[in-house]
Amino acid sequence: MSEPDFENLPTRLGVYTLTELLGRGELTDLYLARQSHVERGVVVQVLRPGADRAATDYFIHVVRARGAAVLPGISQVLESKMAGNIWFLTHERPAGENLAQLAAAGVRLTTAQACTVIATVARMYADAARQNLAMEPLPAHSIYVKGDDCVRVLSPVLCGESDPAAIGSHMQSLADALQPVLPRDVPGQGRVATLVRWIEQGYEGQYLDWEAIAATADEINIQTAPLLTRSAVQNLSSGNVGRQVRQKQARRRLHRRILYLGVAALFVVLMGCAGALFLSGEGELLPERSGRFLYVQAEQGPRRVLLRPVSILEYQRFLNVYEDPSATNQFRRAAINKGVPDDCGNHTPVEWQQQLEAVDSGKPWHGEKITSRTPVRGVSYWDALAYANFRGAELPSAAVLSAAREQADSDSPLPEEWTTTTRPADMLYAEGQVLLPATGSKGPVIEPDRAARDVRRGFRILLPIPTDKD
């Protein structure tokens, strides 16, 4: 196979055809590409040929970190390979155009788009800080926009731990990316420009908190929505932005609590009148959706449950970290395996390689075309529990899982899913683990062997609801 000619595009790199140079980093170059055997658009990050051993080792560690990270707003990391003597990393191509492309075309963002970019990037960095992940600044060619509410970024995760001193470079990079495409001649443009100036320069000598930035962007978006009256729009002033954000967050939390209590009380009354006890042992469900989550009142308190099962890609990221001695020491491994029997510490699903090969080749697996977003299957109860521990999550109760499955946004059949209930008095499910079948034609069935693995079985997780202190 001939060496790729990076100076003359298009050029081949393994199964990819590089078509356009998007940007250059310190050690890598970013290309728009096509993956030949599945005919999909991707973004390929190439370690420049001739890199020394130290640079190569660093790139490999970054690849592992990006493959393992789970952050909001980030496009999927698909794979990392060598073609000839060249290392590269492949990202799923986000929908839309990146900010550099929009700037080159002279396109300006709408107020809603600018606010969504700011909120998405801010929440990503805030979540990375909570997970103690090292991050690099986001250049304009890594931030993609489609419509008013779809923003995705290419992963900026690095190896190592979070560095609070890096916030300045992260803020500056976001401001630099937005400056050429800021809204113009539209309502809200002044407030967006002010917020970007605070992102870049800080306020009263200090950088703003990422969560406060996201909340402020949300407020601007709400205030400038077409359905609002002029009297509902209030100016943001540099003297009270922090106070406004905290007060509004507190009001929203109070309103949510009141709403939760009202819904719970109404639910109890209705269930008592109907004589139905189906969910009485699992807690009242709160049918509030947001993004990928359904918010519920679980036995453990307010929680959010994924509206879809854990995917093959997400589980692969978990295994990459779990099986990497440099990423998982004995203490972290013990935390992941909390509650898992000593002889159940191998968390490789049944037919795992077949699943990965089917994703890569596009060939059917058990008669089904699958992708990296397809729910992982062939996992045991202990595998699901270990993944939940890894994410700081829990496995949902049967009632919570039933509610999430009813609101699934999927045309393909859902797999059977592991779940649990811890109430011995729950006569419907019985004590111990419960398997919820994929069809509604029969009720939940007991699986007596928690170590059993079946290609029909997947799982999803129950996560805490973030607070201002997180």
KAPE-V812884 format. One record per residue. N is the residue number from 1. RES is the residue in one letter. SS is DSSP state (helix for helix, strand for strand, loop for the rest). PHI is phi in whole degrees, -180 to 180 (NA if undefined). PSI is psi in degrees with one decimal (none if undefined). Layout:
# KAPE-V812884
N,RES,SS,PHI,PSI
N,RES,SS,PHI,PSI
This chain:
# KAPE-V812884
1,M,loop,NA,131.1
2,S,loop,-73,152.3
3,E,loop,-70,142.0
4,P,loop,-65,144.2
5,D,loop,-103,94.2
6,F,loop,-71,-16.8
7,E,loop,-83,-16.5
8,N,loop,-129,98.7
9,L,loop,-95,150.2
10,P,loop,-75,155.8
11,T,strand,-146,154.8
12,R,strand,-92,139.7
13,L,strand,-138,96.3
14,G,loop,63,-126.7
15,V,loop,-88,7.2
16,Y,strand,-110,145.2
17,T,strand,-112,110.7
18,L,strand,-77,126.1
19,T,strand,-114,-25.0
20,E,strand,-155,134.4
21,L,strand,-81,120.8
22,L,strand,-92,-36.1
23,G,strand,-179,166.5
24,R,strand,-121,138.8
25,G,loop,-110,-167.9
26,E,loop,-68,-39.5
27,L,loop,-121,-15.0
28,T,strand,-129,162.1
29,D,strand,-121,147.7
30,L,strand,-113,128.2
31,Y,strand,-127,144.4
32,L,strand,-81,137.7
33,A,strand,-149,168.0
34,R,strand,-120,136.2
35,Q,strand,-94,116.9
36,S,loop,-65,-48.2
37,H,loop,-78,-14.9
38,V,loop,-119,-1.8
39,E,loop,50,60.8
40,R,strand,-132,152.2
41,G,strand,-81,138.1
42,V,strand,-139,169.8
43,V,strand,-118,125.2
44,V,strand,-111,126.5
45,Q,strand,-104,116.0
46,V,strand,-109,126.6
47,L,strand,-72,125.1
48,R,loop,-59,135.8
49,P,loop,-56,143.6
50,G,loop,89,3.1
51,A,loop,-63,140.8
52,D,loop,-74,176.0
53,R,helix,-63,-39.1
54,A,helix,-63,-42.9
55,A,helix,-66,-39.4
56,T,helix,-65,-44.8
57,D,helix,-62,-40.6
58,Y,helix,-64,-42.9
59,F,helix,-60,-42.3
60,I,helix,-63,-40.6
61,H,helix,-67,-37.2
62,V,helix,-65,-41.6
63,V,helix,-58,-45.8
64,R,helix,-62,-42.2
65,A,helix,-64,-42.0
66,R,helix,-70,-34.8
67,G,helix,-68,-28.1
68,A,helix,-91,-21.6
69,A,loop,-74,140.6
70,V,loop,-125,107.5
71,L,loop,-134,150.2
72,P,loop,-69,140.8
73,G,loop,84,-0.8
74,I,strand,-95,135.6
75,S,loop,-71,157.6
76,Q,loop,-70,139.8
77,V,strand,-89,119.1
78,L,strand,-90,-49.0
79,E,strand,-167,166.1
80,S,strand,-137,132.1
81,K,strand,-147,176.5
82,M,strand,-114,137.5
83,A,strand,-120,110.6
84,G,loop,69,-120.0
85,N,loop,-113,23.2
86,I,strand,-114,124.2
87,W,strand,-86,142.6
88,F,strand,-151,160.2
89,L,strand,-127,135.2
90,T,strand,-111,128.4
91,H,strand,-109,147.5
92,E,strand,-63,135.3
93,R,loop,-76,119.2
94,P,loop,-66,153.7
95,A,loop,-71,152.9
96,G,loop,90,-156.1
97,E,strand,-122,152.1
98,N,strand,-85,165.6
99,L,helix,-63,-32.4
100,A,helix,-66,-41.1
101,Q,helix,-65,-41.6
102,L,helix,-64,-40.9
103,A,helix,-65,-41.6
104,A,helix,-64,-30.9
105,A,loop,-88,-0.7
106,G,loop,75,20.5
107,V,loop,-88,137.4
108,R,loop,-105,143.5
109,L,loop,-72,153.1
110,T,loop,-76,166.3
111,T,helix,-59,-42.6
112,A,helix,-63,-41.9
113,Q,helix,-65,-44.8
114,A,helix,-62,-42.4
115,C,helix,-65,-39.2
116,T,helix,-67,-39.4
117,V,helix,-60,-50.0
118,I,helix,-62,-47.3
119,A,helix,-64,-41.1
120,T,helix,-64,-48.6
121,V,helix,-66,-41.0
122,A,helix,-63,-44.2
123,R,helix,-68,-32.6
124,M,helix,-63,-48.6
125,Y,helix,-66,-37.0
126,A,helix,-64,-43.1
127,D,helix,-67,-37.8
128,A,helix,-62,-39.9
129,A,helix,-64,-39.7
130,R,helix,-64,-34.6
131,Q,loop,-88,1.0
132,N,loop,60,43.8
133,L,loop,-99,135.4
134,A,loop,-73,141.2
135,M,strand,-136,153.3
136,E,loop,-109,161.9
137,P,loop,-62,149.8
138,L,loop,-95,115.8
139,P,loop,-78,166.3
140,A,helix,-60,-33.8
141,H,helix,-77,0.6
142,S,helix,-105,0.5
143,I,strand,-114,117.1
144,Y,strand,-111,140.8
145,V,strand,-129,133.8
146,K,strand,-140,120.7
147,G,loop,68,-162.3
148,D,loop,-92,-14.2
149,D,loop,-132,14.1
150,C,strand,-121,108.9
151,V,strand,-131,129.5
152,R,strand,-134,148.6
153,V,strand,-127,153.0
154,L,loop,-79,139.3
155,S,loop,-57,125.0
156,P,loop,-102,17.5
157,V,strand,-69,138.4
158,L,loop,-117,169.6
159,C,loop,-80,151.0
160,G,loop,108,-169.7
161,E,loop,-106,161.2
162,S,loop,-59,139.1
163,D,loop,-119,105.1
164,P,helix,-57,-26.8
165,A,helix,-70,-14.6
166,A,helix,-82,-6.1
167,I,helix,-60,-33.4
168,G,helix,-62,-44.6
169,S,helix,-69,-34.3
170,H,helix,-66,-44.8
171,M,helix,-64,-45.9
172,Q,helix,-61,-41.9
173,S,helix,-65,-41.6
174,L,helix,-63,-43.7
175,A,helix,-63,-42.5
176,D,helix,-62,-39.5
177,A,helix,-67,-32.9
178,L,helix,-85,-29.2
179,Q,helix,-52,-47.2
180,P,loop,-71,-14.2
181,V,loop,-121,16.4
182,L,loop,-60,148.5
183,P,loop,-58,147.8
184,R,loop,-141,137.3
185,D,loop,60,35.7
186,V,loop,-138,154.5
187,P,loop,-58,138.4
188,G,loop,92,-5.0
189,Q,helix,-62,-37.7
190,G,helix,-66,-40.5
191,R,helix,-69,-38.1
192,V,helix,-64,-44.4
193,A,helix,-61,-39.1
194,T,helix,-65,-44.2
195,L,helix,-62,-41.3
196,V,helix,-65,-36.4
197,R,helix,-65,-39.4
198,W,helix,-67,-36.8
199,I,helix,-60,-42.7
200,E,helix,-75,-44.0
201,Q,helix,-105,-12.6
202,G,loop,80,179.1
203,Y,strand,-132,125.8
204,E,loop,53,42.9
205,G,loop,83,3.5
206,Q,strand,-132,144.5
207,Y,loop,-73,144.1
208,L,loop,-72,155.8
209,D,loop,-73,141.7
210,W,helix,-60,-40.4
211,E,helix,-65,-38.7
212,A,helix,-66,-37.9
213,I,helix,-63,-45.7
214,A,helix,-63,-43.9
215,A,helix,-64,-38.7
216,T,helix,-66,-41.7
217,A,helix,-61,-40.5
218,D,helix,-62,-42.0
219,E,helix,-64,-43.5
220,I,helix,-60,-42.6
221,N,helix,-61,-43.1
222,I,helix,-67,-43.6
223,Q,helix,-67,-28.9
224,T,loop,-102,10.1
225,A,loop,-64,143.7
226,P,loop,-58,-27.4
227,L,loop,-82,-8.1
228,L,loop,-79,145.5
229,T,loop,-84,162.2
230,R,helix,-61,-35.2
231,S,helix,-67,-18.4
232,A,helix,-85,-10.0
233,V,loop,-93,123.4
234,Q,loop,-118,140.6
235,N,loop,-71,144.7
236,L,loop,-92,124.9
237,S,loop,-112,150.1
238,S,loop,-63,-20.8
239,G,loop,-82,-17.1
240,N,loop,-132,13.6
241,V,helix,-62,-44.4
242,G,helix,-63,-43.5
243,R,helix,-65,-40.9
244,Q,helix,-61,-45.1
245,V,helix,-61,-47.7
246,R,helix,-65,-41.6
247,Q,helix,-64,-42.1
248,K,helix,-70,-36.8
249,Q,helix,-64,-40.6
250,A,helix,-65,-40.7
251,R,helix,-64,-41.3
252,R,helix,-64,-40.6
253,R,helix,-63,-42.3
254,L,helix,-63,-44.0
255,H,helix,-62,-39.8
256,R,helix,-64,-42.6
257,R,helix,-62,-44.1
258,I,helix,-61,-44.4
259,L,helix,-61,-43.9
260,Y,helix,-60,-45.1
261,L,helix,-64,-40.6
262,G,helix,-64,-44.4
263,V,helix,-65,-41.9
264,A,helix,-63,-43.7
265,A,helix,-64,-42.8
266,L,helix,-63,-39.4
267,F,helix,-63,-44.3
268,V,helix,-62,-42.3
269,V,helix,-63,-47.9
270,L,helix,-64,-41.8
271,M,helix,-67,-36.7
272,G,helix,-66,-40.9
273,C,helix,-66,-37.6
274,A,helix,-81,-18.0
275,G,loop,75,17.9
276,A,loop,-95,132.5
277,L,loop,-117,21.1
278,F,loop,-60,-41.0
279,L,loop,-112,6.8
280,S,loop,-63,-28.7
281,G,loop,-85,-9.0
282,E,loop,-109,-6.2
283,G,loop,98,153.0
284,E,loop,-76,138.5
285,L,loop,-86,139.9
286,L,loop,-111,104.3
287,P,loop,-79,61.9
288,E,strand,-112,117.1
289,R,strand,-101,146.8
290,S,strand,-154,111.1
291,G,loop,62,-120.5
292,R,loop,-91,6.5
293,F,strand,-125,152.7
294,L,strand,-112,126.6
295,Y,strand,-88,131.4
296,V,strand,-137,158.7
297,Q,strand,-100,94.7
298,A,strand,-89,176.7
299,E,loop,-59,-33.0
300,Q,loop,-82,-5.6
301,G,strand,118,-170.5
302,P,strand,-60,132.1
303,R,strand,-143,168.9
304,R,strand,-127,132.8
305,V,strand,-113,139.9
306,L,strand,-61,136.4
307,L,loop,-79,-3.2
308,R,loop,-142,155.5
309,P,loop,-67,162.5
310,V,loop,-62,134.7
311,S,strand,-88,169.1
312,I,helix,-60,-43.8
313,L,helix,-64,-44.0
314,E,helix,-64,-39.8
315,Y,helix,-71,-33.8
316,Q,helix,-64,-38.9
317,R,helix,-61,-41.1
318,F,helix,-61,-48.5
319,L,helix,-64,-37.0
320,N,helix,-58,-40.3
321,V,helix,-76,-45.6
322,Y,helix,-62,-36.2
323,E,loop,-94,1.0
324,D,loop,-99,110.2
325,P,loop,-59,-29.4
326,S,loop,-76,-16.1
327,A,loop,-105,-20.5
328,T,loop,-131,105.8
329,N,loop,-84,-179.6
330,Q,helix,-65,-29.4
331,F,helix,-75,-42.0
332,R,helix,-68,-37.3
333,R,helix,-63,-38.7
334,A,helix,-66,-37.4
335,A,helix,-66,-40.5
336,I,helix,-64,-37.2
337,N,loop,-94,19.9
338,K,loop,-61,122.4
339,G,loop,87,-3.7
340,V,loop,-95,130.3
341,P,loop,-57,149.8
342,D,helix,-58,-32.1
343,D,helix,-90,10.9
344,C,helix,-121,31.2
345,G,loop,-86,-4.3
346,N,loop,-90,112.1
347,H,loop,-105,25.5
348,T,loop,-78,122.2
349,P,loop,-64,159.6
350,V,loop,-67,139.1
351,E,loop,56,38.4
352,W,helix,-65,-47.8
353,Q,helix,-63,-35.8
354,Q,helix,-64,-37.7
355,Q,helix,-65,-45.7
356,L,helix,-64,-41.3
357,E,helix,-66,-37.1
358,A,helix,-67,-36.9
359,V,helix,-64,-45.1
360,D,helix,-72,-37.1
361,S,helix,-91,-22.0
362,G,loop,82,1.4
363,K,loop,-79,151.0
364,P,loop,-65,148.4
365,W,strand,-123,117.6
366,H,loop,53,42.0
367,G,loop,78,9.8
368,E,strand,-126,134.1
369,K,loop,-78,123.6
370,I,loop,-121,156.7
371,T,loop,-128,-179.5
372,S,loop,-65,-18.0
373,R,loop,-90,-7.9
374,T,loop,-65,141.7
375,P,strand,-57,133.8
376,V,loop,-67,143.8
377,R,loop,-136,171.6
378,G,loop,82,23.5
379,V,loop,-102,149.8
380,S,loop,-89,171.4
381,Y,helix,-58,-39.5
382,W,helix,-70,-34.0
383,D,helix,-62,-45.2
384,A,helix,-63,-40.7
385,L,helix,-65,-41.9
386,A,helix,-63,-41.5
387,Y,helix,-63,-42.4
388,A,helix,-61,-43.3
389,N,helix,-60,-40.9
390,F,helix,-60,-37.3
391,R,loop,-91,3.1
392,G,loop,67,35.9
393,A,loop,-125,-171.4
394,E,strand,-137,167.1
395,L,strand,-87,139.3
396,P,loop,-74,155.1
397,S,loop,-72,167.8
398,A,helix,-63,-38.6
399,A,helix,-68,-43.5
400,V,helix,-63,-43.1
401,L,helix,-64,-38.8
402,S,helix,-59,-43.9
403,A,helix,-64,-40.8
404,A,helix,-67,-39.5
405,R,helix,-68,-32.7
406,E,helix,-66,-25.6
407,Q,loop,-105,17.6
408,A,loop,-64,135.1
409,D,loop,-99,69.8
410,S,loop,-146,134.9
411,D,loop,-84,-21.6
412,S,loop,-88,151.9
413,P,loop,-61,142.1
414,L,loop,-80,147.8
415,P,loop,-75,167.2
416,E,strand,-64,149.7
417,E,strand,-134,139.3
418,W,strand,-73,142.0
419,T,strand,-154,-177.0
420,T,strand,-153,157.1
421,T,strand,-138,143.8
422,T,loop,-114,14.8
423,R,loop,-102,108.8
424,P,loop,-60,-27.1
425,A,loop,-82,-3.3
426,D,loop,-76,96.7
427,M,loop,-71,-21.8
428,L,loop,-72,-40.8
429,Y,loop,-106,-27.0
430,A,loop,74,163.3
431,E,loop,-75,146.8
432,G,strand,106,-165.1
433,Q,strand,-78,152.5
434,V,strand,-133,142.0
435,L,strand,-109,123.9
436,L,strand,-95,116.7
437,P,loop,-64,160.1
438,A,loop,-73,-25.2
439,T,loop,-106,158.6
440,G,loop,-91,11.5
441,S,loop,-78,-13.5
442,K,loop,-146,159.4
443,G,loop,-79,177.8
444,P,loop,-59,146.7
445,V,strand,-122,148.0
446,I,loop,-81,134.0
447,E,loop,-108,106.7
448,P,loop,-70,-21.2
449,D,loop,-107,103.1
450,R,loop,-68,-21.2
451,A,loop,-85,-3.3
452,A,loop,-66,139.8
453,R,loop,-122,135.3
454,D,loop,-141,139.5
455,V,loop,-68,-5.9
456,R,loop,-91,-8.3
457,R,strand,-108,132.6
458,G,strand,-129,-156.4
459,F,loop,-168,164.3
460,R,loop,-135,173.3
461,I,strand,-125,159.7
462,L,strand,-112,121.2
463,L,strand,-113,151.6
464,P,strand,-64,157.0
465,I,loop,-87,124.8
466,P,loop,-60,145.7
467,T,loop,-121,172.7
468,D,loop,-63,-23.7
469,K,loop,-85,-13.1
470,D,loop,-71,none
